[in-house]
Amino acid sequence: MQLGTLDLRDAARLRRPAIASPGAMTPAVIATWRGRMINEHGSSHVFDGLATQLAALGRTPDAEQCRGFAAEEREHGMLCGAVVEAVGGAALAEVPPPSILPTHPDTTPRAAVVRNVISICCLSETVAVALIGAERLEMPDGPLRTLLERIWADEVGHARFGWRYLANQLGELDASELDAVARYLPLAFGHLEAHELAHIPVTTSWPDEAVAYGLCDGADARLLFYETVSEVIVPQLEAHGLPASQAWQDRRTT
């Protein structure tokens, strides 16, 4: 796989928050926020892909909304890069090629879009809302919390879009399409778990002041991830008539 370069230095420097040096934690702060920069900016490609699929279905307003989400994710990348720059790092990274949204040729285009909306918005963005929301509540008032709250508010909008779309569209699907959506859930859950655990360190222990810089306890974050799936995502999918509880038990990555 050939890596590319993500260079957000110019845009990030214009957005640098005025924060104190994290001292000995500086390398960890740079690594954490650079990782977020890559992840957030990478999500823009996913929403652009979803917008293209929605436009192909003739769902122009939804497509335009997802184009807006893509722009927000690019801005999130710049904001995360701004933290990197603020503590002496560079908002520069090698990144893999942009994610290509699956077309799901085993089902219809409209069921394929429902699958992708579930994976992107109902799963990934709902988890992001929980993790970022918990982090902002622990972070003291200041420019970094303000930055994080801006990102969190956008993620809330992305998740809500997904749940609304799901509620509106499931009733339009026929039996075979509903079955296709249900069959996809174990794979969607498996990829969600693999992605989240890859980005949450297994063991991290920081001094109390680390929360002011967005350094979280890995064990707590993982616990919150699993609680969000079991207490929020699975029940909501079940309420829409999807076999989410069994799918979570049967989750897989292939």
DOZA-836977 format. One record per residue: residue in three letters; x negated, z negated, y of N, C-alpha, C in turn. Coordinates in pm, 1 decimal. Atoms other than C-alpha are relative to their C-alpha. Layout:
N
- ALA,X,Z,Y,X,Z,Y,X,Z,Y $
...
This chain:
254
- MET,-84.0,0.0,-119.9,0.0,0.0,0.0,-87.7,0.0,125.4 $
- GLN,79.5,-10.8,-121.3,-143.8,107.1,331.8,61.0,-85.9,110.1 $
- LEU,-47.0,87.9,-106.2,-117.1,-153.6,605.5,-6.3,70.0,135.0 $
- GLY,1.4,-47.8,-136.7,-34.1,-74.6,964.2,-36.1,-113.6,93.9 $
- THR,34.3,100.5,-100.0,-103.8,-262.1,1286.2,120.3,-29.3,88.6 $
- LEU,-103.9,44.9,-92.8,151.3,-464.5,1478.7,-70.7,-63.5,118.9 $
- ASP,68.8,47.1,-119.7,19.8,-511.2,1830.8,102.7,-30.6,108.0 $
- LEU,-97.0,44.4,-100.0,248.5,-714.5,2055.5,-67.8,-76.4,113.5 $
- ARG,75.1,82.4,-95.3,-25.3,-855.0,2278.8,49.9,13.3,143.1 $
- ASP,-40.5,-17.0,-139.9,85.2,-703.8,2608.7,135.5,-63.6,26.1 $
- ALA,-134.1,55.6,-18.3,452.2,-794.4,2565.0,-0.7,-151.5,-16.6 $
- ALA,4.1,144.1,25.7,369.4,-1139.8,2427.9,-61.1,-76.0,117.5 $
- ARG,65.2,69.5,-112.2,141.9,-1229.1,2718.5,93.8,-17.0,118.6 $
- LEU,-97.4,12.0,-108.5,428.3,-1167.6,2960.0,102.3,-109.4,-27.1 $
- ARG,-101.7,97.1,40.7,639.0,-1421.4,2767.9,-59.4,-134.6,-38.7 $
- ARG,65.6,122.3,45.7,386.5,-1700.0,2706.4,64.7,-126.3,55.9 $
- PRO,-52.0,128.3,-48.0,542.3,-2046.8,2722.4,-115.3,-89.6,46.5 $
- ALA,101.2,92.5,-51.2,353.2,-2312.5,2915.1,-1.6,-124.4,-87.3 $
- ILE,6.1,112.3,92.4,260.1,-2548.9,2633.7,-143.1,-54.1,-5.9 $
- ALA,130.8,63.9,9.5,-25.1,-2795.5,2587.9,-72.2,46.7,-125.9 $
- SER,78.3,-38.7,116.5,-307.4,-2718.6,2348.0,34.3,-89.2,-119.1 $
- PRO,-27.9,82.4,119.0,-227.8,-2832.2,1992.5,-123.7,-62.0,-61.9 $
- GLY,122.1,61.9,49.3,-590.5,-2936.7,1942.2,-36.5,45.6,-139.9 $
- ALA,43.4,-31.2,136.2,-689.8,-2956.5,1576.9,104.1,79.3,-77.7 $
- MET,-106.2,-73.9,68.9,-355.8,-2804.5,1477.3,4.2,147.3,41.7 $
- THR,-6.3,-135.3,-54.3,-430.7,-2481.1,1666.6,-0.9,109.8,-107.1 $
- PRO,-3.7,-107.0,102.4,-520.3,-2267.7,1359.1,133.1,7.4,-74.0 $
- ALA,-128.3,1.8,71.4,-200.7,-2378.5,1184.6,112.2,53.3,88.7 $
- VAL,-102.6,-49.5,-93.1,11.2,-2310.1,1493.1,-10.1,151.7,13.2 $
- ILE,18.3,-145.3,-10.5,-138.3,-1962.4,1529.6,49.4,69.1,-126.2 $
- ALA,-40.6,-61.9,126.3,-85.4,-1883.5,1161.4,152.3,-4.1,-17.7 $
- THR,-144.5,15.4,15.2,272.4,-2014.8,1163.5,76.1,98.1,88.3 $
- TRP,-74.6,-84.6,-92.9,385.4,-1827.3,1472.3,-36.0,147.6,-15.0 $
- ARG,31.3,-141.0,29.4,197.6,-1509.0,1381.5,82.6,46.4,-120.5 $
- GLY,-84.2,-34.0,113.6,378.8,-1515.6,1047.2,143.9,23.9,42.1 $
- ARG,-135.7,-19.3,-50.2,706.9,-1555.6,1229.5,10.2,129.1,80.8 $
- MET,3.9,-124.5,-77.4,611.4,-1273.2,1464.2,17.5,120.3,-92.3 $
- ILE,-6.9,-111.4,95.4,561.5,-1041.0,1167.4,138.9,7.3,-63.2 $
- ASN,-128.8,4.3,68.1,880.3,-1152.3,993.6,113.6,42.2,91.7 $
- GLU,-107.6,-31.4,-93.3,1102.3,-1132.3,1300.6,-3.2,147.2,40.9 $
- HIS,10.3,-140.0,-40.9,970.2,-795.2,1415.9,36.3,91.7,-117.2 $
- GLY,-32.9,-80.0,116.9,999.9,-662.1,1061.6,149.5,8.8,-25.0 $
- SER,-145.2,-1.2,19.2,1368.5,-755.6,1055.9,67.4,107.0,83.7 $
- SER,-60.3,-104.4,-83.9,1431.3,-500.1,1330.1,19.7,128.7,-79.1 $
- HIS,-12.6,-121.1,80.8,1370.4,-219.4,1081.2,119.8,-9.6,-94.6 $
- VAL,-111.9,21.6,91.1,1626.3,-370.5,846.2,132.5,24.8,72.4 $
- PHE,-124.1,-19.3,-75.0,1895.4,-380.8,1114.7,15.7,144.2,46.9 $
- ASP,-9.7,-142.7,-34.4,1811.2,-28.6,1229.2,50.1,80.0,-120.4 $
- GLY,-45.7,-67.3,121.0,1857.6,84.7,869.3,147.1,-25.8,-27.0 $
- LEU,-140.8,33.2,19.9,2187.5,-98.8,843.0,87.1,73.8,100.8 $
- ALA,-74.9,-73.1,-102.3,2302.5,59.5,1169.5,18.9,146.1,-40.0 $
- THR,-9.3,-139.3,44.8,2227.4,405.2,1028.8,104.1,14.8,-110.0 $
- GLN,-97.5,-5.9,108.6,2432.0,332.3,716.7,142.2,-20.5,52.0 $
- LEU,-131.6,23.6,-57.8,2722.5,198.4,921.0,48.4,122.3,77.5 $
- ALA,-36.8,-120.2,-74.9,2716.0,504.2,1147.1,45.3,110.9,-93.5 $
- ALA,-37.6,-102.9,97.2,2733.6,727.6,840.2,140.6,-22.8,-55.1 $
- LEU,-136.7,31.4,43.9,3057.1,549.0,743.8,101.3,20.2,112.8 $
- GLY,-88.0,-15.1,-114.5,3196.6,618.5,1089.2,31.0,-130.1,70.8 $
- ARG,-23.1,131.1,-61.2,3178.5,252.8,1188.4,-92.7,-15.6,120.7 $
- THR,87.4,-8.0,-116.9,3029.9,322.7,1529.1,-17.5,-133.6,72.1 $
- PRO,19.8,128.7,-69.5,3097.1,-15.7,1699.2,-90.9,-95.1,-78.4 $
- ASP,84.9,86.4,82.2,2941.9,-204.1,1405.8,-144.2,50.1,0.6 $
- ALA,134.5,-57.9,-3.0,2645.6,35.9,1406.1,-69.5,-34.2,130.8 $
- GLU,58.9,31.7,-130.5,2590.6,-19.5,1777.5,-36.8,-147.3,9.0 $
- GLN,30.7,142.5,-1.1,2605.3,-394.1,1727.6,-128.3,-27.3,-77.5 $
- CYS,122.0,20.2,78.3,2337.4,-373.3,1459.2,-122.6,56.6,70.4 $
- ARG,111.4,-48.2,-82.6,2119.7,-161.9,1689.1,-40.2,-108.0,99.9 $
- GLY,29.8,111.1,-89.4,2150.0,-450.8,1931.8,-72.1,-112.5,-70.2 $
- PHE,68.9,103.3,77.9,2048.5,-694.0,1658.1,-146.4,38.7,-22.4 $
- ALA,137.1,-45.8,20.1,1740.6,-480.1,1590.8,-83.8,-25.3,125.7 $
- ALA,71.0,25.7,-125.7,1644.8,-505.3,1958.0,-28.1,-148.9,16.9 $
- GLU,21.2,144.5,-9.0,1690.9,-882.3,1943.1,-113.8,-43.8,-91.6 $
- GLU,107.7,37.2,92.3,1462.5,-905.7,1639.9,-136.4,42.9,54.5 $
- ARG,126.6,-40.2,-62.5,1193.1,-709.1,1823.1,-38.1,-98.7,109.8 $
- GLU,26.9,99.7,-103.8,1228.4,-952.0,2112.4,-45.3,-132.0,-63.1 $
- HIS,43.8,121.3,70.1,1198.7,-1242.5,1868.9,-147.1,11.5,-39.5 $
- GLY,140.6,-20.2,35.7,872.7,-1093.4,1745.3,-91.4,-21.4,118.8 $
- MET,80.4,17.3,-121.3,742.7,-1080.9,2100.4,-5.6,-146.6,42.0 $
- LEU,-2.0,141.8,-36.9,851.7,-1440.0,2165.0,-89.2,-82.7,-92.4 $
- CYS,88.2,70.9,92.5,676.8,-1562.6,1851.3,-145.6,33.8,29.1 $
- GLY,134.9,-39.4,-40.3,370.2,-1363.7,1952.1,-43.5,-69.5,127.2 $
- ALA,31.8,69.9,-124.7,391.2,-1531.7,2290.0,-54.0,-139.8,-26.2 $
- VAL,51.3,132.4,35.9,337.1,-1869.9,2125.2,-142.5,13.3,-51.6 $
- VAL,135.8,-26.3,49.4,34.0,-1728.9,1943.3,-95.9,16.3,117.3 $
- GLU,84.7,-24.5,-116.9,-106.3,-1608.1,2274.1,-17.8,-126.6,83.8 $
- ALA,4.8,120.0,-84.0,-23.1,-1935.3,2450.4,-100.1,-102.7,-49.6 $
- VAL,93.8,98.6,54.6,-245.9,-2135.7,2215.3,-136.8,61.3,-31.9 $
- GLY,133.0,-58.4,12.1,-538.8,-1896.2,2222.5,-18.0,104.3,-108.0 $
- GLY,9.2,-103.8,101.4,-458.2,-1650.9,1944.0,36.7,136.0,55.8 $
- ALA,-35.8,-135.5,-40.0,-377.6,-1280.1,1953.0,124.8,43.2,-76.5 $
- ALA,-123.3,-49.2,60.9,-33.3,-1133.0,1887.6,-25.7,136.5,-63.1 $
- LEU,50.2,-120.2,65.2,-190.7,-879.7,1657.5,-8.8,-28.7,-149.5 $
- ALA,1.4,25.4,144.3,-153.9,-841.2,1280.9,7.0,130.2,-77.5 $
- GLU,-20.3,-109.5,94.1,-181.5,-605.6,988.0,131.0,-25.6,-73.3 $
- VAL,-132.8,15.6,60.1,162.5,-542.9,841.8,24.9,110.7,-101.8 $
- PRO,-36.6,-104.3,96.5,308.1,-355.9,545.1,90.5,102.8,65.3 $
- PRO,-92.5,-100.0,-55.3,516.0,-41.1,598.9,138.0,-60.6,23.2 $
- PRO,-134.5,53.2,-26.4,866.4,-100.0,742.0,86.5,-0.1,-125.1 $
- SER,-91.7,10.2,113.4,1128.5,-211.2,493.2,100.5,115.0,3.2 $
- ILE,-100.5,-105.4,13.0,1355.6,65.6,367.2,122.8,-60.8,-66.3 $
- LEU,-122.2,60.3,51.9,1712.9,-47.4,315.7,49.5,78.6,-121.0 $
- PRO,-47.1,-73.3,119.7,1843.5,36.4,-33.1,130.9,72.9,26.4 $
- THR,-123.4,-78.1,-12.9,2113.7,301.9,-58.9,97.7,-27.7,-113.4 $
- HIS,-85.6,38.7,112.8,2252.0,167.9,-390.3,77.0,119.6,-57.1 $
- PRO,-67.7,-120.5,50.2,2327.1,504.4,-555.3,94.0,-24.5,-117.5 $
- ASP,-89.3,29.0,112.0,2509.0,327.8,-840.0,142.1,-30.3,43.3 $
- THR,-134.7,28.6,-48.3,2810.1,268.0,-616.3,30.4,88.2,121.3 $
- THR,-40.7,-81.5,-114.9,2994.2,412.2,-316.7,-73.4,-42.9,125.8 $
- PRO,67.0,38.2,-124.5,2846.8,416.8,36.4,58.7,-124.8,64.7 $
- ARG,-56.4,117.6,-67.4,3094.5,159.2,164.0,-29.4,-128.8,-77.8 $
- ALA,39.5,118.0,77.7,3023.3,-80.5,-124.5,-148.5,-28.3,17.6 $
- ALA,143.0,17.0,-23.3,2652.1,-20.6,-69.1,-24.5,-75.0,130.4 $
- VAL,15.7,68.5,-128.2,2688.5,-130.6,292.5,42.1,-146.1,-11.8 $
- VAL,-41.1,139.2,19.6,2878.3,-442.8,189.1,-110.4,-77.6,-70.6 $
- ARG,113.3,64.6,66.7,2593.4,-525.1,-49.3,-109.1,-34.4,100.5 $
- ASN,110.0,22.5,-94.4,2339.5,-486.9,230.6,36.9,-101.7,106.9 $
- VAL,-43.9,99.3,-97.8,2544.7,-686.2,479.6,-8.3,-140.6,-60.1 $
- ILE,10.4,130.4,65.6,2566.9,-971.5,228.3,-145.7,-45.5,-4.2 $
- SER,140.6,36.0,14.6,2193.2,-965.7,163.9,-64.6,-34.9,133.3 $
- ILE,67.2,17.7,-128.7,2085.9,-935.7,527.3,61.7,-113.5,80.7 $
- CYS,-65.8,91.0,-94.0,2344.6,-1133.8,720.8,53.6,-127.0,-65.9 $
- CYS,-62.1,117.0,61.2,2536.0,-1360.0,485.5,-101.9,-88.7,-71.3 $
- LEU,103.2,77.5,68.6,2223.3,-1466.9,296.5,-116.4,-31.1,94.0 $
- SER,124.4,24.5,-75.0,1901.9,-1422.9,496.8,24.6,-60.8,137.6 $
- GLU,-21.9,50.8,-136.2,2043.7,-1478.6,844.7,66.0,-137.1,-0.7 $
- THR,-58.9,133.3,9.4,2252.5,-1775.6,735.7,-107.1,-104.8,-29.8 $
- VAL,112.3,90.7,26.4,1939.9,-1938.5,594.0,-83.1,-18.8,126.5 $
- ALA,77.4,10.7,-123.5,1755.3,-1860.3,917.9,68.3,-92.9,99.6 $
- VAL,-75.1,87.9,-89.7,2030.0,-2031.5,1116.6,-24.4,-146.4,-36.6 $
- ALA,18.5,138.4,44.7,1990.8,-2346.5,906.3,-142.2,-49.3,27.2 $
- LEU,139.2,43.5,-13.8,1609.9,-2358.9,910.8,-40.5,-12.2,146.8 $
- ILE,36.9,4.4,-141.9,1565.7,-2274.9,1279.8,81.1,-107.0,71.3 $
- GLY,-83.2,102.3,-62.1,1856.9,-2498.5,1373.3,-54.4,-139.8,-22.3 $
- ALA,56.9,131.3,29.5,1700.0,-2796.6,1200.0,-129.0,-21.8,78.5 $
- GLU,126.8,11.7,-72.2,1364.9,-2726.1,1361.1,21.9,-28.2,147.4 $
- ARG,-22.6,19.8,-144.4,1505.3,-2705.9,1712.5,53.3,-140.0,29.1 $
- LEU,-51.5,134.4,-21.1,1685.8,-3038.0,1667.4,-111.6,-104.5,-2.3 $
- GLU,112.6,92.9,7.5,1355.7,-3208.6,1581.6,-98.6,18.9,114.4 $
- MET,97.9,-32.0,-103.1,1160.3,-3041.1,1860.6,39.3,-63.9,133.8 $
- PRO,-32.6,58.5,-129.9,1139.1,-3225.9,2195.1,33.2,107.0,103.4 $
- ASP,-32.3,-93.1,-107.5,1275.9,-3066.6,2510.2,-127.2,59.2,59.9 $
- GLY,115.4,-66.8,-58.9,1040.9,-2815.0,2667.1,10.0,149.7,-20.5 $
- PRO,-6.6,-146.6,7.5,960.4,-2444.9,2688.3,2.1,55.2,-142.7 $
- LEU,0.4,-51.5,137.2,896.8,-2407.8,2315.0,136.9,-18.6,-66.0 $
- ARG,-136.1,18.5,53.5,1233.9,-2555.7,2224.6,95.8,101.2,62.4 $
- THR,-83.6,-100.7,-66.0,1397.7,-2326.9,2481.6,-17.4,136.0,-65.4 $
- LEU,29.0,-126.9,67.2,1227.0,-2028.9,2317.3,66.1,3.3,-137.2 $
- LEU,-55.6,5.8,134.9,1337.8,-2140.9,1972.5,152.3,6.4,3.3 $
- GLU,-145.5,-1.9,-9.9,1696.6,-2196.3,2085.5,50.9,140.3,29.0 $
- ARG,-39.9,-138.4,-25.4,1709.2,-1839.7,2213.2,2.1,79.7,-130.0 $
- ILE,5.6,-69.3,129.1,1602.7,-1708.0,1873.7,114.5,-46.4,-88.8 $
- TRP,-105.1,57.2,84.2,1844.3,-1942.0,1695.1,136.8,54.7,38.3 $
- ALA,-130.5,-49.3,-44.8,2140.9,-1829.6,1906.7,23.5,143.3,-46.0 $
- ASP,-14.1,-138.0,47.6,2075.8,-1466.0,1818.0,24.8,3.6,-150.4 $
- GLU,-17.7,1.9,145.3,2046.8,-1549.1,1447.5,141.7,-43.7,-37.7 $
- VAL,-139.2,40.0,22.9,2383.5,-1723.7,1464.5,91.5,121.6,11.9 $
- GLY,-79.8,-120.1,-17.8,2531.7,-1399.8,1596.2,-14.7,97.9,-115.4 $
- HIS,23.6,-90.8,112.6,2371.9,-1197.8,1315.6,74.7,-47.4,-124.4 $
- ALA,-68.9,54.3,117.5,2509.9,-1429.5,1047.8,151.5,14.4,14.0 $
- ARG,-144.7,-9.3,-21.6,2858.5,-1436.1,1199.9,48.5,143.8,-18.3 $
- PHE,-36.0,-140.2,19.6,2864.2,-1056.8,1208.4,19.3,28.7,-148.6 $
- GLY,-7.6,-26.3,142.7,2797.7,-1048.4,835.3,122.8,-59.4,-65.1 $
- TRP,-115.5,63.5,62.0,3065.8,-1296.8,741.4,130.3,65.6,46.0 $
- ARG,-119.6,-70.9,-47.4,3320.8,-1118.6,962.7,15.0,134.6,-70.1 $
- TYR,-5.1,-131.3,64.0,3229.8,-780.8,816.8,45.9,-14.1,-145.0 $
- LEU,-36.9,22.7,139.5,3258.9,-916.2,463.9,149.6,-28.0,-11.7 $
- ALA,-141.7,34.9,4.7,3601.5,-1067.2,532.7,88.4,121.6,26.6 $
- ASN,-79.5,-116.5,-36.6,3726.5,-742.6,686.5,-5.6,110.6,-104.5 $
- GLN,21.0,-115.8,85.7,3588.0,-502.4,428.5,31.5,-22.3,-148.0 $
- LEU,-24.6,21.4,143.5,3634.0,-668.1,89.4,138.9,47.4,-42.0 $
- GLY,-135.8,-41.6,32.8,4005.4,-598.7,102.1,17.7,150.3,-7.7 $
- GLU,-6.5,-146.1,2.4,3933.1,-227.7,146.6,-61.8,58.9,-126.0 $
- LEU,70.5,-51.6,117.0,3725.3,-197.5,-170.5,91.0,3.8,-122.0 $
- ASP,-76.2,-4.7,123.8,3873.0,-87.5,-501.3,-68.8,-86.1,-106.1 $
- ALA,49.0,90.2,104.2,3813.7,-270.3,-829.8,-142.8,31.8,-41.2 $
- SER,135.8,-36.8,41.3,3502.1,-73.8,-924.4,-102.0,-34.7,107.6 $
- GLU,90.7,35.3,-109.8,3349.5,-129.6,-581.5,-20.7,-151.4,7.0 $
- LEU,12.6,145.8,1.6,3422.0,-502.6,-595.5,-90.5,-44.5,-113.6 $
- ASP,86.8,32.1,113.6,3258.3,-513.8,-935.8,-145.9,30.9,33.7 $
- ALA,136.6,-36.3,-38.9,2953.1,-336.3,-791.8,-59.6,-104.0,93.7 $
- VAL,47.1,104.5,-90.4,2927.0,-596.1,-515.5,-33.3,-126.0,-78.9 $
- ALA,22.2,120.9,80.2,2959.2,-881.4,-765.7,-125.2,13.2,-85.5 $
- ARG,116.4,-20.4,86.4,2697.1,-729.6,-996.4,-131.7,-8.3,77.0 $
- TYR,121.4,1.5,-82.8,2449.7,-714.8,-708.7,-42.4,-140.8,40.6 $
- LEU,29.2,133.6,-52.9,2469.0,-1082.8,-618.0,-119.0,-69.6,-66.0 $
- PRO,118.5,65.5,57.4,2215.4,-1214.7,-875.0,-131.5,56.0,52.9 $
- LEU,121.3,-61.0,-55.0,1958.2,-967.1,-744.1,-20.3,-41.1,145.0 $
- ALA,10.5,40.6,-139.9,2035.0,-1051.2,-381.9,-47.8,-144.3,11.1 $
- PHE,42.5,140.1,-0.8,1999.1,-1423.7,-453.3,-145.8,-13.7,-44.5 $
- GLY,138.1,7.3,46.8,1675.7,-1369.1,-643.6,-99.3,42.1,106.0 $
- HIS,89.7,-45.6,-106.2,1517.8,-1173.2,-362.1,-1.6,-98.9,116.9 $
- LEU,-6.2,100.4,-106.5,1637.3,-1430.5,-108.5,-91.7,-117.4,-31.9 $
- GLU,82.2,115.1,38.9,1474.6,-1716.5,-299.2,-148.0,34.0,3.3 $
- ALA,141.3,-39.7,2.3,1148.6,-1527.8,-352.3,-54.2,14.8,140.7 $
- HIS,45.1,-20.5,-137.8,1126.6,-1430.9,14.7,-16.1,-132.8,72.7 $
- GLU,5.0,126.3,-74.9,1204.0,-1776.7,151.7,-113.3,-89.6,-51.0 $
- LEU,104.8,87.4,52.7,969.7,-1964.7,-81.5,-138.3,53.7,32.2 $
- ALA,129.8,-58.7,-36.5,689.1,-1719.8,-1.6,-38.5,-34.2,142.7 $
- HIS,27.5,28.7,-140.9,723.0,-1813.2,365.3,6.4,-148.9,32.7 $
- ILE,-2.3,144.9,-22.2,763.0,-2190.5,320.3,-109.5,-62.3,-85.4 $
- PRO,109.1,59.8,77.9,440.1,-2366.1,217.3,51.3,-108.3,-94.4 $
- VAL,-43.8,98.3,99.5,470.7,-2582.6,-92.5,-27.6,-141.7,48.8 $
- THR,36.7,134.1,-45.8,286.4,-2882.3,49.5,-62.1,7.6,139.2 $
- THR,54.0,9.0,-135.9,238.1,-2941.0,417.2,30.3,-137.8,54.3 $
- SER,-18.5,131.1,-60.7,187.8,-3271.7,589.9,-67.1,1.5,136.5 $
- TRP,51.3,-8.6,-136.3,147.4,-3287.6,964.7,19.4,-133.0,71.5 $
- PRO,-25.2,118.7,-83.1,113.1,-3565.3,1224.0,133.7,13.7,71.0 $
- ASP,-132.7,1.6,-61.7,429.1,-3663.7,1408.0,13.2,102.4,112.4 $
- GLU,-8.0,-90.7,-114.6,344.5,-3449.2,1710.9,7.8,146.7,-40.5 $
- ALA,-2.6,-140.0,44.9,339.8,-3133.8,1496.4,134.9,65.6,22.1 $
- VAL,-132.6,-59.7,-18.3,715.5,-3087.0,1535.1,13.1,64.9,137.1 $
- ALA,-5.6,-58.2,-134.4,655.8,-3010.7,1902.8,-54.0,142.2,1.5 $
- TYR,59.5,-134.4,7.0,470.4,-2695.5,1791.6,62.2,85.1,-111.0 $
- GLY,-67.8,-79.4,100.9,708.0,-2579.1,1522.5,-62.1,-5.0,-137.7 $
- LEU,57.8,16.3,133.3,508.1,-2701.6,1223.7,92.8,-91.3,-80.0 $
- CYS,-98.9,76.1,74.7,757.5,-2815.2,962.8,-55.6,-47.1,-133.6 $
- ASP,34.9,50.0,132.1,731.5,-3011.7,642.2,54.7,96.9,-104.2 $
- GLY,-40.9,-100.5,97.2,739.8,-2760.8,358.1,103.1,-49.8,-98.9 $
- ALA,-95.0,54.7,97.7,921.8,-2988.0,115.3,138.9,-13.4,61.2 $
- ASP,-129.4,13.9,-67.5,1195.9,-3061.7,367.4,64.7,136.5,20.7 $
- ALA,-53.5,-134.3,-24.5,1234.1,-2691.5,452.4,53.9,61.8,-128.4 $
- ARG,-47.2,-54.0,127.4,1264.5,-2595.6,86.8,129.6,-68.0,-43.4 $
- LEU,-122.7,72.1,33.3,1523.9,-2866.7,30.1,116.9,53.0,82.7 $
- LEU,-105.3,-51.1,-86.8,1722.8,-2739.3,328.7,41.9,140.3,-42.8 $
- PHE,-34.2,-133.4,49.2,1702.8,-2384.8,193.3,98.1,-9.4,-116.4 $
- TYR,-86.1,10.6,117.5,1853.2,-2485.8,-139.8,135.7,-62.0,34.5 $
- GLU,-127.3,59.0,-42.3,2117.8,-2701.0,29.4,86.3,103.3,71.8 $
- THR,-75.1,-102.3,-72.5,2216.9,-2409.8,253.3,63.8,98.7,-96.6 $
- VAL,-55.9,-92.1,100.1,2260.8,-2181.7,-46.0,116.3,-65.9,-73.5 $
- SER,-100.5,62.9,86.0,2455.6,-2431.3,-255.1,120.5,-53.8,75.6 $
- GLU,-108.1,65.1,-73.4,2663.7,-2593.4,18.7,66.6,89.9,103.8 $
- VAL,-56.1,-88.7,-102.8,2721.6,-2305.7,261.8,24.9,140.3,-55.3 $
- ILE,-11.1,-141.0,37.4,2653.0,-1960.4,120.5,86.6,19.8,-124.1 $
- VAL,-77.0,-17.2,123.3,2786.0,-1996.5,-234.3,148.5,-29.9,21.5 $
- PRO,-143.1,25.9,-20.9,3113.9,-2165.4,-128.9,69.3,106.6,84.7 $
- GLN,-63.6,-101.8,-83.3,3178.4,-1905.4,141.0,21.1,129.5,-76.8 $
- LEU,-17.8,-119.8,81.6,3120.8,-1616.2,-97.4,110.8,-19.9,-103.3 $
- GLU,-106.4,30.3,96.3,3341.3,-1783.9,-356.6,137.1,5.8,68.1 $
- ALA,-126.7,-2.8,-72.9,3613.2,-1821.1,-92.2,48.6,142.2,22.4 $
- HIS,-35.2,-141.3,-13.4,3604.4,-1442.4,-56.9,24.0,65.6,-135.7 $
- GLY,-30.9,-52.3,131.8,3661.3,-1404.0,-430.6,-118.3,55.7,-76.6 $
- LEU,119.2,-49.8,68.5,3302.6,-1326.1,-529.2,-60.2,-109.5,-88.9 $
- PRO,50.5,99.7,95.7,3140.4,-1499.0,-831.0,-140.1,-48.9,37.2 $
- ALA,131.2,35.6,-54.1,2858.3,-1648.0,-625.7,-67.0,-112.8,-76.4 $
- SER,59.7,112.6,72.0,2810.9,-1970.3,-822.3,-71.5,47.8,-125.4 $
- GLN,63.1,-54.1,120.5,2742.3,-1782.9,-1144.5,-116.4,90.0,35.7 $
- ALA,107.6,-89.6,-42.7,2531.9,-1526.2,-957.7,-124.4,-78.2,39.8 $
- TRP,114.7,83.3,-38.0,2311.7,-1801.4,-813.9,-69.5,-52.1,-124.7 $
- GLN,60.8,45.3,125.4,2257.6,-1938.9,-1163.9,-74.3,114.4,-71.4 $
- ASP,58.1,-116.3,69.9,2177.9,-1587.7,-1289.6,-98.0,78.6,85.4 $
- ARG,80.9,-74.8,-96.1,1955.2,-1491.3,-995.7,-128.0,55.6,-65.3 $
- ARG,118.3,-66.9,52.0,1668.7,-1253.4,-1063.8,-57.1,90.6,109.6 $
- THR,62.9,-87.3,-99.4,1428.5,-1028.3,-873.7,-11.6,143.2,-47.2 $
- THR,2.9,-137.3,50.1,1449.4,-719.6,-1095.7,128.2,30.4,-75.5 $
